[in-house]
Amino acid sequence: YYDVVRIPLLCNYSLIINNNIPMEVVLMKIAVVTDSTCYLSKEEIAANNIHVVPIPFILNGKTYHEGVDITTEEFYDQLKTASTFPSTSQPSIGEMMELYQKLADDGYDAVISIHLTKTISGFLNNITQLSEQMKDTIKIVPFDSGITVKLMGYLAIEASQLAKQGADVDEIVKKLTELRDTFRDVFVVDDLQNLVRGGRLSNASAFVGSILRIKPLLSFDNPNHDIEAFEKVRSMKKAKARCEQLFNESIEKLDYPVRAIVLHANDKEAGEKWLTKLQADHPDIKFELSYFGPVVGVHLGQGALALAWLQDTEKKPLP
């Protein structure tokens, strides 16, 4: 008899093994795609062979592609004097079809496509529709990160590493879901005006009346994966202290080690200063500095800060 075993690796071939029992080994080549709001470094992208799709945005009437034709610093400089409120867009269906077709032509059997959460963008819904249209060309598996920024970047890295280790599509999706469930975040903006004007704050009415007098704490850490303001604090210093308190309360309850990320919106000095304090308070936790690029910065505005954390899979791999 013949046993057919699917093993996701990097090429296709057949073997006869297992005590003379013919066994066809179908080796699956899996690609990882994400979008530019992952804010991974060039080194991380190259090392993990991740395909990154730039998200377009419109500033002063001109369309830019994040990470391609404008730097983050240039974006924030222009944002200060923008004549109109900037907006974000989506990569075209044609662009995505071209990418997936190229991956199919390169010998990939499947794509794990990880993108910013559908609660803040319709991009993932388009990928879902496209996966059906291209099902005879390549298997496309859309995955909602439940958030965006570097947390999403870690999902892409995890997916890449799992694919290299021989995990199949179902196993990768299962472990990405488990890792996503460990995401926690809290962030503070200078004011809510950009979020309110952009329609990205789910409970704006409860906070908009005191926009100029508070430093609101916000989070994606809710069942709907949308941005919610949950607390009002009177100064940035108090806001950061409250973020630290929430972080401490959270990690005390966890049964796994975490790694943490400090994110800033064009205020690297403030981010580095906060990271130094956090690292001193928690020498056993790995902290890193990241940032809010243009597509996210459009909504948060300059000066936003965030603290995010997730399971450290280097210290304790996913089960």
C-alpha positions as CSV (number, residue, x, y, z in Angstrom):
1,Y,0.0,0.0,0.0
2,Y,1.0,3.6,-0.3
3,D,1.3,6.2,2.5
4,V,1.1,9.8,1.5
5,V,2.8,12.2,3.9
6,R,2.8,15.9,3.5
7,I,5.9,17.5,4.9
8,P,6.3,21.3,4.4
9,L,9.9,21.9,3.5
10,L,11.7,23.7,0.6
11,C,11.3,21.3,-2.4
12,N,9.3,18.5,-3.9
13,Y,10.5,14.9,-4.3
14,S,9.5,11.3,-3.7
15,L,11.3,8.8,-1.5
16,I,11.0,5.1,-0.8
17,I,11.6,4.6,2.9
18,N,10.2,2.8,6.0
19,N,11.1,-0.9,5.5
20,N,10.5,-1.0,1.8
21,I,7.0,0.6,2.0
22,P,6.7,3.1,-0.9
23,M,6.1,6.5,0.6
24,E,5.5,9.6,-1.4
25,V,6.9,12.7,0.5
26,V,5.3,15.9,-0.7
27,L,7.5,18.7,0.5
28,M,5.6,22.0,0.8
29,K,7.2,25.3,0.1
30,I,5.6,28.0,2.3
31,A,6.1,31.8,1.8
32,V,5.4,34.5,4.4
33,V,3.9,37.8,3.4
34,T,3.2,40.8,5.6
35,D,2.8,44.5,5.2
36,S,4.9,47.5,6.0
37,T,3.3,48.2,9.3
38,C,5.2,45.3,10.8
39,Y,8.2,47.7,11.1
40,L,10.8,45.0,10.9
41,S,14.4,45.9,10.1
42,K,15.9,45.2,6.7
43,E,18.1,42.6,8.5
44,E,15.1,40.8,10.0
45,I,13.2,40.8,6.7
46,A,16.2,39.4,4.8
47,A,17.2,36.8,7.5
48,N,13.7,35.4,7.5
49,N,12.9,35.7,3.8
50,I,9.7,37.7,4.6
51,H,7.9,39.5,1.7
52,V,6.7,42.9,2.8
53,V,4.0,44.8,0.9
54,P,4.2,48.6,1.3
55,I,1.0,50.3,2.5
56,P,0.2,53.6,0.7
57,F,-0.9,56.8,2.4
58,I,-1.8,60.3,1.2
59,L,-0.1,63.4,2.6
60,N,-0.5,66.9,1.3
61,G,-2.3,65.4,-1.8
62,K,0.5,63.1,-2.7
63,T,0.5,59.3,-2.4
64,Y,3.5,57.7,-0.8
65,H,4.4,54.0,-0.1
66,E,5.5,53.3,3.4
67,G,9.2,52.4,3.6
68,V,9.7,53.0,-0.1
69,D,9.6,56.6,-1.2
70,I,9.6,58.5,2.1
71,T,11.4,58.0,5.4
72,T,9.6,58.0,8.7
73,E,11.4,61.2,9.7
74,E,10.4,62.9,6.5
75,F,6.8,61.9,7.1
76,Y,6.6,63.4,10.6
77,D,8.4,66.6,9.4
78,Q,5.7,67.0,6.7
79,L,2.9,66.1,9.1
80,K,3.7,69.2,11.2
81,T,2.7,71.5,8.3
82,A,0.2,69.3,6.5
83,S,-2.6,71.4,4.9
84,T,-5.1,68.5,5.1
85,F,-5.5,65.6,7.4
86,P,-3.5,62.6,6.0
87,S,-5.2,59.4,5.1
88,T,-4.2,55.8,4.5
89,S,-5.1,53.5,1.6
90,Q,-4.5,49.8,0.6
91,P,-2.3,48.0,-1.9
92,S,-4.2,47.3,-5.1
93,I,-5.6,43.9,-5.8
94,G,-3.5,43.9,-8.9
95,E,-0.3,44.4,-6.9
96,M,-1.2,41.6,-4.6
97,M,-2.1,39.2,-7.4
98,E,1.2,40.0,-9.0
99,L,3.0,39.2,-5.8
100,Y,1.2,35.9,-5.2
101,Q,1.6,34.9,-8.8
102,K,5.4,35.5,-8.6
103,L,5.5,33.4,-5.4
104,A,3.7,30.6,-7.3
105,D,6.1,30.9,-10.2
106,D,9.0,30.7,-7.7
107,G,7.7,27.3,-6.6
108,Y,5.8,28.2,-3.5
109,D,2.8,26.0,-2.7
110,A,1.3,28.2,0.0
111,V,1.4,31.7,1.5
112,I,0.8,32.7,5.0
113,S,-0.3,36.4,4.6
114,I,-0.2,38.3,7.9
115,H,-1.6,41.8,8.0
116,L,-2.8,44.6,10.2
117,T,-6.1,43.8,11.9
118,K,-9.3,44.1,9.9
119,T,-10.8,46.4,12.6
120,I,-8.6,49.3,11.4
121,S,-8.2,48.4,7.7
122,G,-10.2,46.5,5.0
123,F,-7.0,45.1,3.5
124,L,-7.3,41.7,5.1
125,N,-10.8,41.3,3.7
126,N,-9.4,42.0,0.2
127,I,-6.8,39.3,0.8
128,T,-9.5,36.8,1.8
129,Q,-11.4,37.4,-1.4
130,L,-8.2,37.1,-3.4
131,S,-7.4,33.8,-1.8
132,E,-10.6,32.4,-3.3
133,Q,-9.9,33.8,-6.7
134,M,-6.4,32.4,-6.8
135,K,-7.0,29.1,-5.1
136,D,-6.1,27.2,-8.3
137,T,-2.8,29.1,-8.5
138,I,-1.5,29.1,-5.0
139,K,-2.9,28.5,-1.5
140,I,-3.3,31.9,0.3
141,V,-3.9,31.8,4.0
142,P,-4.9,35.3,5.3
143,F,-4.1,35.8,9.0
144,D,-5.4,38.7,11.1
145,S,-2.6,39.9,13.4
146,G,-5.2,41.4,15.8
147,I,-3.0,44.5,15.9
148,T,-0.1,45.8,13.8
149,V,3.4,47.3,14.4
150,K,6.3,45.2,15.6
151,L,4.0,42.7,17.4
152,M,2.8,41.7,14.0
153,G,6.4,41.6,12.8
154,Y,7.0,38.9,15.4
155,L,4.2,36.8,13.9
156,A,5.9,37.0,10.5
157,I,9.2,36.0,12.0
158,E,7.6,33.1,13.9
159,A,5.8,31.9,10.7
160,S,9.0,32.0,8.8
161,Q,10.9,30.0,11.4
162,L,8.2,27.4,11.7
163,A,8.1,27.0,7.9
164,K,11.9,26.5,7.9
165,Q,11.5,23.8,10.6
166,G,9.0,21.9,8.5
167,A,5.7,22.9,10.0
168,D,2.7,22.7,7.7
169,V,0.2,25.4,7.1
170,D,-2.3,24.3,9.8
171,E,0.4,24.0,12.4
172,I,1.8,27.4,11.6
173,V,-1.6,29.1,11.8
174,K,-2.3,27.3,15.1
175,K,1.0,28.5,16.6
176,L,0.5,32.0,15.3
177,T,-2.9,32.1,17.0
178,E,-1.3,31.0,20.2
179,L,1.4,33.7,20.0
180,R,-1.2,36.4,19.1
181,D,-3.1,35.4,22.2
182,T,-0.1,36.5,24.3
183,F,0.0,40.0,22.9
184,R,-0.6,42.8,25.4
185,D,-0.2,46.6,24.8
186,V,-0.9,50.0,26.3
187,F,-0.1,53.3,24.7
188,V,-0.5,57.0,25.2
189,V,-1.0,59.7,22.7
190,D,-0.4,63.4,23.1
191,D,-4.1,64.0,22.2
192,L,-6.9,62.1,20.5
193,Q,-7.5,64.4,17.6
194,N,-5.9,62.3,14.9
195,L,-7.6,59.1,16.1
196,V,-11.0,60.9,16.3
197,R,-10.6,62.6,12.9
198,G,-9.5,59.3,11.3
199,G,-12.4,57.4,12.8
200,R,-10.1,54.8,14.4
201,L,-11.1,55.3,18.0
202,S,-14.0,52.9,18.9
203,N,-15.2,54.9,22.0
204,A,-14.3,58.4,21.0
205,S,-17.5,60.0,22.4
206,A,-16.5,59.1,25.9
207,F,-13.2,61.0,25.6
208,V,-13.4,63.6,23.0
209,G,-14.7,66.3,25.3
210,S,-11.5,66.4,27.3
211,I,-9.0,65.9,24.4
212,L,-6.9,68.9,25.4
213,R,-6.7,68.2,29.1
214,I,-5.6,64.6,29.3
215,K,-3.1,62.0,28.2
216,P,-5.5,59.1,27.3
217,L,-4.3,55.5,27.7
218,L,-5.4,53.2,24.8
219,S,-5.0,49.6,23.9
220,F,-5.8,46.9,21.2
221,D,-6.0,44.4,24.1
222,N,-9.7,43.8,23.9
223,P,-11.9,41.0,22.3
224,N,-12.7,43.2,19.3
225,H,-9.0,44.1,18.5
226,D,-9.9,47.7,18.0
227,I,-8.4,50.8,19.5
228,E,-10.1,51.7,22.8
229,A,-9.3,54.5,25.2
230,F,-9.8,53.1,28.7
231,E,-8.3,55.6,31.1
232,K,-7.6,59.3,31.5
233,V,-4.3,60.5,32.9
234,R,-3.3,64.1,33.5
235,S,0.4,64.0,32.4
236,M,2.7,62.0,30.2
237,K,4.8,61.2,33.3
238,K,1.8,59.7,35.1
239,A,0.7,58.0,31.9
240,K,4.0,56.1,31.6
241,A,3.9,55.2,35.3
242,R,0.4,53.8,34.8
243,C,1.6,51.8,31.7
244,E,4.4,50.3,33.9
245,Q,2.0,49.4,36.6
246,L,-0.3,47.6,34.1
247,F,2.8,45.8,32.6
248,N,3.9,44.7,36.1
249,E,0.4,43.4,37.0
250,S,0.2,41.5,33.7
251,I,3.5,39.7,33.8
252,E,3.1,38.6,37.4
253,K,0.1,36.5,36.3
254,L,1.8,34.9,33.3
255,D,3.3,31.4,33.3
256,Y,5.7,32.1,30.4
257,P,8.6,34.6,29.9
258,V,7.9,37.7,27.9
259,R,9.9,40.1,25.7
260,A,8.8,43.7,25.5
261,I,8.8,46.5,23.0
262,V,8.9,50.3,23.6
263,L,7.5,52.1,20.6
264,H,7.7,55.8,19.8
265,A,6.2,58.2,17.2
266,N,9.2,60.3,16.1
267,D,10.6,60.8,19.6
268,K,13.5,58.3,19.8
269,E,15.0,60.1,22.8
270,A,11.9,59.7,24.9
271,G,11.6,56.0,23.8
272,E,15.2,55.3,24.7
273,K,14.9,57.0,28.0
274,W,11.8,54.9,28.9
275,L,13.3,51.7,27.7
276,T,16.4,52.3,29.9
277,K,14.2,52.6,32.9
278,L,12.1,49.6,32.1
279,Q,15.2,47.5,31.4
280,A,16.7,48.5,34.7
281,D,13.5,47.6,36.5
282,H,13.3,44.2,34.7
283,P,16.8,43.0,33.9
284,D,15.6,39.5,33.1
285,I,13.3,40.7,30.3
286,K,14.6,41.5,26.8
287,F,13.4,45.0,25.8
288,E,13.8,46.6,22.4
289,L,13.0,49.9,20.8
290,S,10.6,50.2,17.8
291,Y,8.5,52.9,16.3
292,F,5.2,54.0,14.8
293,G,5.8,54.5,11.1
294,P,3.7,56.7,8.8
295,V,0.7,54.5,8.3
296,V,0.2,54.1,12.1
297,G,1.5,57.6,12.9
298,V,-1.2,59.2,10.7
299,H,-3.7,58.1,13.4
300,L,-1.6,58.4,16.6
301,G,0.2,61.7,15.8
302,Q,3.7,62.7,16.8
303,G,4.8,62.0,20.4
304,A,2.9,58.8,21.0
305,L,4.5,56.2,23.2
306,A,3.6,52.5,23.8
307,L,4.7,49.5,25.8
308,A,3.9,46.1,24.3
309,W,4.8,42.6,25.3
310,L,4.4,39.0,24.2
311,Q,5.7,35.5,24.9
312,D,9.4,35.2,24.4
313,T,9.5,32.1,22.2
314,E,13.3,32.0,22.3
315,K,13.1,31.3,26.0
316,K,10.0,29.2,25.9
317,P,8.9,27.9,22.5
318,L,5.2,27.6,21.7
319,P,3.8,24.1,22.6
